């Protein structure tokens, strides 16, 4: 049986609500994206694989557009349905990532975000105030993060090499009690975020690839 959770929006220093009349182009309403998720340990061995389905919705969630994640059983965790939100306007796009079960740690690094227009370079520092999270080590803490929107890089997607725009981020505090997490995203204007790669404090990697 699937477990249901609803996660509210975190407060970001860089976020601004999009205009209510704007209709998303990069992540249009009613579309489902399937991600294959691979867990790799510090020795480079695959320890678990699963799929997550991400569906966009016009129905608002705490002032944002709606987003739903349907999880397979990932890394031995239960199946989940998670409802959250995403932002998109003419200046940026940002998704709230899956944050349940074995992916709870995604709370403490910058979310998948791309500042528009495509090809621009950006960097920033900000804070994530974590009031309540399934990643319990972060509860009640303010996580400081660094974000950098880098240059172009090629990614193999659906059997072909495509040019994507790379984004990287990390938490820059609470190393002792939370650990140091790093993330990289590969963004394409037609497909959205085609690859997400998290590096964990123990050297393991969690990779999401758009199918």
C-alpha positions as CSV (number, residue, x, y, z in Angstrom):
1,X,0.0,0.0,0.0
2,X,1.3,3.4,-0.9
3,X,1.9,6.0,1.8
4,X,0.8,9.6,1.2
5,X,2.6,12.7,2.2
6,X,2.2,16.4,1.5
7,X,5.3,18.6,1.7
8,X,4.9,22.4,1.9
9,X,7.1,24.9,0.2
10,X,10.4,25.8,1.8
11,X,11.4,29.5,1.9
12,X,14.2,30.5,-0.5
13,X,15.9,33.8,-0.8
14,X,15.8,33.7,-4.6
15,X,12.3,32.4,-5.2
16,X,9.5,34.6,-6.5
17,X,6.0,33.4,-7.3
18,X,5.2,33.4,-11.0
19,X,2.4,35.4,-12.4
20,X,-0.9,33.6,-12.0
21,X,-1.8,34.0,-15.7
22,X,1.5,32.4,-16.9
23,X,1.2,28.9,-18.4
24,X,4.4,26.9,-18.1
25,X,6.2,26.0,-21.3
26,X,9.1,24.0,-20.1
27,X,7.0,21.9,-17.7
28,X,3.5,22.2,-19.2
29,X,0.5,21.1,-17.2
30,X,-0.7,17.5,-17.2
31,X,2.6,15.9,-18.4
32,X,4.3,12.9,-16.8
33,X,8.1,12.5,-16.7
34,X,9.6,9.1,-15.7
35,X,12.9,9.1,-14.0
36,X,15.1,6.0,-13.5
37,X,16.8,6.2,-10.1
38,X,20.1,4.4,-9.4
39,X,21.9,4.2,-6.0
40,X,25.6,3.6,-6.2
41,X,27.9,3.0,-3.2
42,X,31.3,4.6,-2.6
43,X,32.9,1.5,-4.3
44,X,31.0,2.2,-7.5
45,X,28.6,-0.7,-7.1
46,X,24.9,-0.3,-7.9
47,X,22.9,-1.2,-4.7
48,X,19.4,-0.4,-5.8
49,X,17.3,0.9,-8.8
50,X,13.7,2.1,-9.1
51,X,11.5,4.6,-11.0
52,X,9.8,7.8,-10.0
53,X,7.0,9.4,-12.0
54,X,6.7,13.1,-11.9
55,X,3.4,14.7,-13.0
56,X,2.6,18.4,-13.4
57,X,-0.7,20.0,-12.6
58,X,-2.5,23.3,-13.0
59,X,-4.0,22.8,-9.6
60,X,-2.1,25.1,-7.2
61,X,-0.1,23.8,-4.2
62,X,0.7,26.6,-1.6
63,X,0.7,29.2,-4.4
64,X,2.8,27.2,-6.8
65,X,1.8,24.9,-9.7
66,X,1.1,21.3,-8.6
67,X,3.6,18.5,-8.8
68,X,3.1,14.9,-7.8
69,X,5.7,12.1,-7.5
70,X,4.8,8.5,-7.6
71,X,7.5,6.3,-6.2
72,X,8.4,2.6,-6.8
73,X,9.9,0.9,-3.8
74,X,13.3,2.7,-3.8
75,X,16.3,1.3,-1.9
76,X,14.0,-0.9,0.2
77,X,11.7,1.9,1.2
78,X,7.9,1.8,0.8
79,X,6.1,3.1,-2.2
80,X,5.0,6.8,-1.8
81,X,2.8,9.4,-3.4
82,X,4.2,12.8,-2.7
83,X,2.4,16.1,-3.6
84,X,4.3,19.3,-3.7
85,X,4.8,22.2,-6.1
86,X,7.0,23.9,-8.8
87,X,7.6,27.4,-10.1
88,X,8.0,28.5,-13.7
89,X,7.8,32.0,-15.3
90,X,9.8,33.9,-17.9
91,X,12.8,34.3,-15.6
92,X,13.3,30.9,-14.0
93,X,12.1,27.4,-13.5
94,X,12.4,25.4,-10.3
95,X,11.1,22.0,-9.1
96,X,10.7,20.7,-5.6
97,X,12.5,17.4,-5.8
98,X,11.3,14.0,-4.5
99,X,12.0,14.1,-0.7
100,X,10.6,10.9,0.7
101,X,12.2,7.7,1.9
102,X,15.7,7.1,0.5
103,X,15.6,10.6,-1.2
104,X,14.8,12.6,2.0
105,X,18.3,14.1,1.9
106,X,17.5,16.2,-1.2
107,X,16.0,18.7,1.2
108,X,19.4,20.1,2.1
109,X,20.8,21.1,-1.3
110,X,19.6,23.6,-3.9
111,X,16.5,22.3,-5.7
112,X,16.5,21.8,-9.5
113,X,16.5,25.4,-10.7
114,X,17.5,27.2,-13.9
115,X,17.6,30.9,-14.4
116,X,16.4,32.0,-17.8
117,X,17.2,32.9,-20.6
118,X,18.8,29.7,-21.6
119,X,22.6,30.0,-21.6
120,X,23.0,32.6,-19.0
121,X,25.6,32.1,-16.2
122,X,24.5,32.7,-12.6
123,X,25.8,32.0,-9.1
124,X,24.2,32.6,-5.7
125,X,24.2,31.7,-2.0
126,X,21.0,31.2,-0.1
127,X,19.3,29.5,2.8
128,X,16.8,26.8,3.3
129,X,14.8,27.0,6.5
130,X,13.8,23.4,7.3
131,X,10.9,23.5,9.7
132,X,9.8,19.9,9.3
133,X,11.2,17.3,7.0
134,X,11.4,13.5,6.5
135,X,15.2,14.1,6.6
136,X,15.1,14.4,10.4
137,X,18.7,15.4,10.9
138,X,17.8,18.7,9.2
139,X,14.7,19.5,11.2
140,X,14.8,23.0,12.8
141,X,18.0,23.9,11.0
142,X,18.8,26.6,8.5
143,X,20.9,25.2,5.7
144,X,23.2,27.5,3.8
145,X,23.8,26.6,0.2
146,X,25.8,27.6,-2.8
147,X,24.4,27.5,-6.3
148,X,26.2,27.9,-9.7
149,X,24.8,27.8,-13.2
150,X,27.6,26.8,-15.4
151,X,28.3,26.3,-19.1
152,X,27.1,23.8,-21.7
153,X,27.9,20.1,-21.5
154,X,26.8,17.1,-23.5
155,X,24.6,14.3,-22.1
156,X,23.5,11.0,-23.7
157,X,19.7,11.2,-23.7
158,X,17.5,8.6,-25.4
159,X,20.5,7.2,-27.2
160,X,21.8,10.6,-28.6
161,X,24.2,13.2,-27.3
162,X,22.4,16.5,-26.6
163,X,23.8,19.8,-25.3
164,X,22.6,20.6,-21.8
165,X,23.3,23.4,-19.4
166,X,24.9,22.3,-16.1
167,X,23.9,23.5,-12.7
168,X,25.7,22.5,-9.5
169,X,25.1,23.1,-5.8
170,X,26.0,22.1,-2.3
171,X,25.2,22.7,1.4
172,X,28.0,24.8,3.0
173,X,27.2,24.4,6.7
174,X,26.2,21.7,9.2
175,X,28.8,19.3,7.9
176,X,29.2,17.7,11.4
177,X,25.6,16.9,12.1
178,X,24.1,16.6,8.5
179,X,27.1,16.0,6.3
180,X,28.3,17.5,3.0
181,X,26.0,16.9,0.1
182,X,26.7,18.0,-3.5
183,X,24.3,18.0,-6.5
184,X,24.6,18.5,-10.3
185,X,21.7,19.0,-12.7
186,X,21.7,19.0,-16.5
187,X,19.0,21.2,-18.0
188,X,17.6,21.2,-21.5
189,X,15.0,23.8,-22.6
190,X,12.9,21.1,-24.5
191,X,13.1,18.3,-22.0
192,X,13.7,20.0,-18.6
193,X,16.1,18.4,-16.1
194,X,17.3,15.3,-17.9
195,X,19.8,14.2,-15.3
196,X,20.2,14.8,-11.5
197,X,23.3,13.5,-9.7
198,X,23.7,13.7,-5.9
199,X,27.0,12.9,-4.2
200,X,26.5,11.8,-0.6
201,X,28.8,12.4,2.4
202,X,30.0,8.8,2.3
203,X,31.0,9.0,-1.3
204,X,27.9,7.3,-2.7
205,X,25.9,8.6,-5.6
206,X,22.2,8.8,-6.3
207,X,21.4,9.4,-10.0
208,X,18.1,10.3,-11.6
209,X,17.9,10.0,-15.4
210,X,14.9,11.1,-17.5
211,X,13.5,8.3,-19.7
